[in-house]
Amino acid sequence: MVIDPPGCAPIFAGLTRGTDMAHRTQMAVRSTLVAGAILLAFALLGEPLLHTLGISLDAFRIAGGIMLFLIALEMVFEKRQQRREHRAEEIVAHPEQYEDISIFPMAMPMIAGPGSIASVMLMMQRSHGLTAHAVVLAAMAVNLAIMMGALLAAGPLMRILGYKVEAVITRLLGVLLAALAAQFVVDGIRASFA
């Protein structure tokens, strides 16, 4: 799953800096629930939507793998973090326009972005049977619970982790994500030409 608590926590801390604990809690809970609803909708209805649009799952697998690989490259080279920080600076500079950060930018695209949407759809497609689908949905729920915990603890977490540890974790996750993305592309190409 391409949900990045170590990457989102500092952004959330920056976006909610200077607000009271009740506001931060409300934003963390709302953004995680909205992202969860988006991911659940794509997990359950993504494949029929693709069918309606005339897109094969193998084509989506290849496209999703390429998108995931680009996100992985950004994670390894810290471009994703720089873009998030720029977005956070814009919101902090104009707080009157962005009072509620739970929907944008937190729920979408930071938590439920293209990578996580593609991942959940592809994982659901690769799993067969009710038990396997339940495992994918449970993994998604665990990831979202970890995200909510990271957002709720964003301020103290950033003081404990520091920038260097966060950068190491993000880069390690980026390398693993690149391998997963490559596997999606290989599987899509193999299935397309089988």
N, C-alpha and C positions, 0 to 999 in steps of 0.2 A: 504494500500500500504506500502511496506517495503522500503521506501526511507527515509533516516535518515539525514536531513540537519544538526541538531545539532552535529551529530557524524562525518559527512564528512567535515564540515566547518573548524574545527581546523587542520585536516589532510591536506586539501587543502592549508590552510594558511602556514603550515609547508613546504609543497612541493614547494610552490611558493615564499618562503621567499627570500628576496634579489633581486627579479625580479621587473621589472617596471610594472606600472599599465596596460599598453597595453597588456603585456604578460599574466598577471593574468586574464584580461578580456577575452582574446582570449581562454585561457585554460578553463575558467568557461563556456563560451558559447559552445565551441566545445564538452566538456565532457557531458554537459547536452543534447545537440542535438543528439549525438551519442547514449547515454543511452536511449533517447526517441525513436530513430529509432529501437533499439533492443527490447524495451518493446512493441512498436507498432507492430512489426513483430510477436512477440509471442502472443500478444493479438488477432491478426487477423488470424494468420496461425498456432498457437500452437496446436489447437484441430485437424486439418487435419493431422498435422505432427505426433501427437500421434497415430491417427487412422492408418496411414501408417506403423508405427512401431509396431502396434498391442498392444498398451498400452491403457487400458481403462481409461476414465476420472476419474472414482472412484479410481483406483489405483494411478493415478497421484495426486488426491486430498489427499489421505492418505500420499503419499510420500512427497508432498508439505507441508502438515500440520506438518509432522515430521521435515522437514528441517526448517520450520518457527519456530517451537518450540525450536529447537537447537539454532537458531539465537536469539530468545527471551531470552533464558537462558544466552547466551553470553552477551546480552545487559544488563540484570539485574546484572550479576556478573562482568561486564566490561571487559570480555575477548576479545570481538570484538574490543573494543577501543585499547586494548593493542596490538592486532595483526596489526591493522591499523597503530598505532604509530611505530611499528617495521618496517613495510613496508616503511613508510615515512622516517625513519632513514636510511634505505638501499639506498633509492633513493637520499637523501641528501648527503650521503657518496660517491656516485658514480654518480654525476650529468651528466658526459659526456655520460653515457649509457642511461639516462632517460631524455632527453631534453623535449620531448613532453609527459606530464603526462595526457593529456586529454583522450586518449583511455585506456591506462593501467597506473595506477590502478584506475583512477577516473571513467570513463564511465562504465568499467567492471573490477572488480566486485564490486566496492564501491557503485555505483548508481544502475546499472542494474545487480544485483547479483542474485543468485539462489532464494532467498526469494522474491524479487520483480517480477522476471519472473514468479514464481509459483503463486504469488498473482494475477497478472494481468490475467493469463490464467484462474485461478479458478473463479475470479470475472466475467470474460466474460462468462464463462460457466453457472454460477448461474443466470446471468441476461438473460431475455427473451424479444425479440423484439428490434426494432431499437432504441427506446427511451432509454431503459435500457442500451443497449450497448453504446449509446452516453454518458450517465451519467458516466459509468465506464471510458471511454476514457477521458471525461472532468476532472474527478477526478485525473486521471493519469497526465493530462496536468497541472492541478493546483499544484500537488505534484512536478512536474518537474520545474515549474515556481518558487515555493518556494525554491527548491534546487538551482536553478540558482541565485536567490536573495541572498541566504545564502553564496554561493561561492563567489559572487561578493563583499559581505560585510564581508567576512571571517575574515580579519584582525581586523577591528573595532568591529565586533561582538564578537570575542574572548576576546578583552579587556573589553567589556561591561559585557558579561555573566560570565566569569570566569569559572574555572574548576568545582566548586561545583554545580552551577546552571546547567551546561551542564550534569553533572553526574545524577542529580535528573531527568531532562527531559528524558535522555536516559533510565534510569531505569523504569520510569513510562510508556514510550512507550514500553519497553520490556514486562512489565506485561500485557498490553493490547494486544500486539502481541501474547503472550502465550495463552491468551484466544481465540483469533481468530484462532490460529493454532489448538487448541484442538477442536474447532467447525468444522474445515475442516476435521479432522480425524474422528470425530463422524459422520459427514454427509457422508463421504466416506464409512465408515463401514456400516452405515445404508442402503445406496443405494446398496452396494455390496451384502448384505444378504437379501434384500427385496424381 
